[in-house]
Amino acid sequence: MAAKDLTITGKTVTEIAFEYDFGCLDSFSRSFRKYYNISPSQFRKNNYQLNSVNSIAVTRVAESEDIKMEPKIVNKKEMYVVGVIEKVKENVNILENHMKLKKQFIQKSLDNFPEFVKNRKDGSYLELYMFPDETEVEYEGYMLAFVGTEVENLDYIPKGMVGRVIGKQKYAKYSINGNLAVLIGETYDQFEKWLPTSGYMFCRGATIEKYHDAFVNLTDKNSRLDIFLPIERVLIDYSQVVTMPNEFECYYYRAVGSADKWNDVKKEAFTVMLDWAEKNGLIHDGKVKLFDFNYTENGIFYYEVFYRKDDTESDLSDDNVKIKIQNGGTFLTVATIHKKLVPTANQLSNFIAKSVEFDFTSGYWFEEYEIEDKKLTLNTPVTIYGRVS
């Protein structure tokens, strides 16, 4: 579905990622590459056709294989793993990287035999892809790729390996048997189709592929694999209706850049407005409320951040921050946090579309961020406003 949009629409990769409920571009690119063995941008640039992509899922034969279309929702407890790890960029060849790390893991296992096997939980091995914590700034723009095994504890970490604690997490679990070279891609495709209407969102936990001890190779019909995709429930309350003046004044700054650099554009806009708010004494108890509006046109991304002007205050505009009239009206609002913004907005849109009480004909949205200590984080409180009649 996403691949088709890349082929026949003019939407940016970021817009397509958000449309299919991926909370960030990295998670979408990783899933896309897992299926097609090529990045979304390369797929579009080379004008690939869906039936001619050179990928690990060249042949689509899910009908003849054992694959469950609907995932099982499971809660995994905290787990301990040991293995080999590497930081990788978005454009890494997933399959080649996996084979390289698996080879390293097998060699390290042999080097530490027999002590190594005493602490293992079973004979399976794991492949994990993890987003770094926000505090791990040295990994910004990277993922952490890991191949190893689950162990009882981290009291013994084999020489040449690392130990990691994977926190408890809710997962969408797919169990597949058969030709994994085909079915792995099919599974990620099914997850992509299931997610938008599931009431869940893809989150920053570890994506886990557990290869059972019966695993021989990717094409062996007896190979078994469990895929765990980290998810969070999207909980929303539509009860808040807010009425604003039809027009009101705001201070704003607009950042402009290429659509594939949307995150940098967004960061620039918030940085300028936060510095301006601090300079003018508008941050109280470490907090300030800013709202945004953004759009893409001809591959150019526009991001505006606003601060609502108090009619009693003097003009605080400067060379960067200007005053403009913003449209108001009646809005249906929902509170969430930054990392759940896109799936929550999708849920709100679906709710309005099915509602007999509200009509969403304007297509006008904006989000209000309650920012603390001048830091926009994944957990920053956000209120989404959708104008209704």
C-alpha positions in Angstrom: 0.0 0.0 0.0 2.7 2.5 1.0 4.8 1.3 -2.0 1.9 2.0 -4.3 1.6 5.5 -2.9 5.3 6.1 -3.5 4.8 5.0 -7.1 1.6 6.8 -8.2 1.2 9.9 -5.8 3.2 13.0 -5.3 3.1 12.7 -1.5 6.4 13.0 0.4 7.9 9.9 2.1 7.2 11.6 5.4 3.5 12.2 4.6 3.2 8.5 3.5 4.9 7.4 6.7 2.5 9.4 8.9 -0.6 8.3 6.8 0.2 4.7 7.6 0.5 5.5 11.4 4.3 5.2 11.7 5.2 7.6 14.5 8.5 8.7 12.8 10.2 8.4 9.4 12.9 6.0 10.7 10.3 3.4 11.8 8.6 3.5 8.4 11.9 3.3 6.5 13.0 0.4 8.5 9.8 -1.6 7.9 9.9 -0.7 4.2 13.5 -1.8 3.8 12.7 -5.0 5.6 10.1 -5.8 3.0 11.7 -4.5 -0.2 15.4 -4.4 0.7 15.5 -0.8 -0.5 14.8 2.5 1.2 11.5 4.4 0.3 13.4 7.3 -1.3 15.5 4.9 -3.5 12.3 3.0 -4.4 10.7 6.2 -5.7 13.9 7.6 -7.3 14.5 4.5 -9.4 10.8 4.3 -10.3 10.5 0.6 -9.3 7.4 -1.4 -10.2 5.8 -3.4 -7.5 6.3 -6.7 -9.4 10.0 -6.1 -10.3 11.6 -5.1 -7.0 14.8 -7.0 -6.2 14.0 -7.9 -2.6 13.8 -10.8 -0.2 10.1 -10.9 -1.0 10.3 -11.0 -4.8 7.6 -13.7 -5.0 4.3 -13.1 -3.1 3.1 -16.5 -2.1 1.5 -16.0 1.3 -1.6 -18.0 0.3 0.5 -21.2 0.3 2.3 -20.5 3.5 1.3 -20.5 7.2 0.9 -16.9 8.2 -1.6 -15.4 10.6 -3.0 -12.1 9.3 -4.1 -10.7 12.6 -1.4 -10.3 15.3 -1.7 -11.5 18.8 -1.3 -8.7 21.4 1.1 -9.8 24.1 2.8 -8.2 27.1 6.5 -9.3 27.4 8.2 -9.0 30.7 11.6 -7.5 31.1 14.2 -9.7 29.4 18.0 -10.0 29.4 19.9 -10.5 26.2 23.6 -11.0 25.3 25.1 -10.8 21.8 26.8 -8.5 19.3 25.6 -5.0 18.6 26.2 -2.3 16.0 24.8 1.1 15.3 23.5 1.4 11.8 22.1 4.1 9.5 18.6 4.1 7.9 20.0 3.0 4.5 21.7 -0.1 5.8 21.1 -3.3 3.9 19.1 -5.2 6.6 19.7 -8.7 5.2 23.5 -8.2 4.8 23.8 -6.6 8.2 21.9 -9.4 9.8 24.1 -12.1 8.3 27.3 -10.2 9.3 26.1 -9.9 12.9 24.9 -13.5 13.1 28.3 -14.7 11.9 30.0 -12.7 14.6 27.6 -14.0 17.2 28.2 -17.6 16.3 32.0 -17.1 16.5 31.7 -15.4 19.9 29.5 -18.2 21.1 32.1 -20.8 20.1 34.9 -18.8 21.7 33.0 -18.8 25.0 31.8 -22.4 24.9 30.8 -24.2 27.2 30.2 -21.4 29.8 28.0 -19.5 27.3 25.3 -22.2 27.0 24.8 -22.5 30.8 23.0 -19.1 31.0 20.9 -19.4 27.9 17.1 -19.6 28.2 16.6 -21.8 25.1 18.2 -22.6 21.8 16.7 -19.8 19.8 18.5 -16.6 18.7 17.2 -13.1 18.4 17.6 -10.2 16.0 16.6 -6.9 17.4 16.4 -3.4 16.0 16.2 -0.7 18.7 15.8 3.1 18.7 18.3 4.7 21.1 17.0 6.5 24.2 16.7 10.2 23.8 19.7 10.6 26.1 22.0 8.7 23.8 22.8 11.7 21.6 25.8 10.0 20.0 23.3 7.6 18.3 21.1 10.4 16.8 20.1 9.4 13.3 21.0 5.7 13.9 19.4 2.5 15.1 21.0 -0.2 17.1 21.1 -3.6 15.4 21.6 -6.6 17.7 21.9 -10.4 17.2 22.1 -12.6 20.2 20.1 -14.7 22.6 18.0 -14.4 25.7 19.6 -15.3 29.0 18.5 -15.9 32.6 20.5 -12.9 33.9 23.5 -10.6 33.1 25.7 -12.1 35.8 27.9 -13.6 33.0 28.5 -11.7 29.7 30.7 -13.6 27.3 33.9 -12.0 26.2 33.4 -9.9 23.0 29.6 -9.6 23.6 27.4 -7.0 25.3 24.5 -7.4 27.6 21.2 -5.4 27.4 18.0 -5.2 29.4 14.9 -5.0 27.2 12.2 -3.4 29.3 8.6 -4.8 29.5 6.6 -3.9 26.5 3.3 -4.5 24.7 3.8 -6.2 21.3 1.9 -7.2 18.2 3.2 -10.8 17.8 3.2 -12.7 14.5 4.2 -16.4 14.4 5.2 -17.7 11.0 6.4 -21.0 9.6 7.8 -21.8 6.2 9.7 -19.8 3.6 10.8 -16.9 5.7 12.4 -15.1 2.8 8.9 -14.4 1.6 6.9 -14.4 4.9 9.0 -11.9 6.8 8.1 -9.2 4.2 4.5 -10.3 4.1 4.3 -10.0 7.9 5.5 -6.4 7.9 3.1 -5.7 5.1 0.2 -7.1 7.1 1.3 -5.1 10.2 1.2 -1.9 8.0 -2.3 -2.7 6.9 -3.5 -3.6 10.4 -2.1 -0.7 12.3 -4.2 2.3 11.2 -7.5 0.9 12.4 -6.1 -1.1 15.4 -6.2 1.5 18.1 -2.5 1.1 18.5 0.6 2.9 17.4 4.1 1.7 16.6 6.5 2.9 19.3 10.2 3.2 20.1 10.7 -0.2 21.8 12.8 -3.0 20.3 11.5 -4.8 17.3 12.3 -8.5 17.9 12.7 -11.4 15.5 13.0 -14.7 17.4 14.4 -17.5 15.3 13.5 -20.9 17.0 15.9 -23.8 17.3 14.2 -25.4 14.3 15.4 -22.6 12.1 17.7 -23.9 9.3 17.7 -21.0 6.8 15.4 -18.4 5.4 13.9 -20.6 2.6 13.6 -23.9 4.6 9.9 -24.9 4.9 10.4 -26.0 8.5 11.9 -22.7 9.8 9.9 -21.0 12.5 10.0 -17.3 13.5 8.2 -15.0 15.9 8.1 -11.3 15.1 7.4 -8.9 18.0 6.5 -5.3 16.9 6.4 -2.8 19.8 3.1 -1.0 20.1 1.2 1.4 22.5 -2.5 1.9 22.9 -3.8 5.2 21.5 -6.3 6.5 24.1 -8.3 9.6 23.3 -11.2 11.6 24.8 -13.3 13.6 22.4 -15.3 15.4 25.0 -13.6 18.8 24.8 -15.1 21.4 22.4 -13.3 24.8 22.3 -14.6 27.9 20.7 -12.1 30.6 19.6 -12.6 34.0 18.0 -13.0 33.7 14.3 -9.8 35.6 14.0 -7.0 36.4 16.5 -3.5 37.8 16.4 -0.4 35.6 16.9 3.3 35.9 16.9 4.9 33.4 14.5 8.0 32.2 12.8 8.0 30.1 9.6 10.8 27.7 8.8 11.2 26.4 5.3 13.2 23.4 4.0 13.1 20.3 1.9 10.4 17.7 2.8 13.0 15.0 3.5 14.5 17.3 6.1 11.2 18.0 7.8 12.5 17.2 11.3 15.3 19.8 11.0 12.7 22.4 9.7 10.5 21.7 12.7 13.4 22.0 15.1 14.4 25.3 13.7 10.9 26.8 14.1 10.5 25.7 17.7 14.1 26.8 18.6 13.5 30.4 17.2 10.1 30.7 19.0 11.4 29.3 22.3 14.3 31.7 22.3 12.0 34.6 21.5 9.6 33.6 24.3 12.4 33.4 26.8 13.8 36.8 25.7 10.4 38.4 26.2 9.6 36.9 29.6 6.8 34.7 28.3 8.0 31.5 29.9 6.3 31.1 33.3 7.3 28.4 35.8 9.5 26.9 33.1 6.5 26.4 30.8 5.1 28.0 27.6 2.4 27.0 25.2 3.1 27.2 21.5 1.0 25.9 18.6 2.0 24.9 15.1 0.7 24.6 11.5 2.6 22.9 8.7 2.2 21.8 5.1 4.1 20.5 2.1 4.0 22.0 -1.3 6.1 20.9 -4.4 8.5 19.0 -2.1 9.1 22.1 0.1 8.1 21.7 3.8 6.7 24.8 5.7 6.5 24.8 9.5 5.0 27.6 11.4 5.1 27.9 15.2 2.8 30.5 16.9 2.3 32.2 20.2 -1.1 33.7 20.8 -0.9 37.4 21.3 -2.3 39.1 24.4 -4.3 42.1 23.3 -3.0 44.1 26.3 0.7 43.6 25.6 3.0 45.8 23.5 4.3 44.7 20.1 7.0 42.1 20.7 7.7 41.2 17.1 11.3 41.4 15.8 13.4 40.6 12.7 12.5 36.9 12.9 9.1 36.7 14.7 6.3 38.5 13.1 2.5 39.1 13.8 -0.2 37.5 11.7 -4.0 36.9 11.9 -4.8 33.3 12.6 -8.2 31.7 11.9 -10.3 30.5 14.8 -13.8 28.9 15.1 -15.1 25.9 16.9 -12.7 23.0 17.5 -12.9 19.5 18.7 -9.8 18.8 20.8 -8.0 15.8 22.1 -5.0 15.6 24.5 -2.1 13.4 23.9 1.7 13.4 24.0 4.2 14.2 21.2 5.1 10.6 20.3 1.5 9.7 19.9 0.6 12.8 17.8 0.1 11.2 14.4 -1.9 8.1 15.4 -4.0 10.2 17.8 -4.8 12.7 15.0 -5.8 9.8 12.7 -8.1 8.4 15.4 -9.6 11.9 15.8 -10.1 12.2 12.1 -11.8 8.8 11.9 -14.1 9.8 14.8 -15.2 13.0 13.2 -15.8 11.3 9.8 -18.2 8.9 11.5 -19.8 11.5 13.7 -23.3 12.8 13.1 -22.8 15.6 15.5 -19.7 17.2 14.0 -18.7 18.1 10.4 -15.1 18.4 9.4 -15.3 20.2 6.1 -12.5 22.8 6.5 -9.6 20.3 6.9 -8.0 22.8 9.3 -5.8 21.4 12.1 -3.2 22.7 14.5 -1.5 21.4 17.6 -0.7 23.1 20.9 2.4 22.1 22.7 3.0 22.7 26.4 6.8 22.9 26.5 8.8 22.7 29.7 12.4 23.9 30.2 12.6 24.9 26.5 12.8 21.2 25.5 10.4 19.6 23.0 10.5 15.9 23.8 8.6 12.8 22.8 6.6 13.1 26.1 5.7 16.8 25.7 1.9 17.3 26.2 0.1 18.1 23.0 -3.5 19.1 22.4 -4.8 18.5 18.8 -7.4 21.0 17.5 -9.6 20.0 14.5 -12.0 22.7 13.3 -15.6 21.5 13.1 -19.1 22.8 12.5 
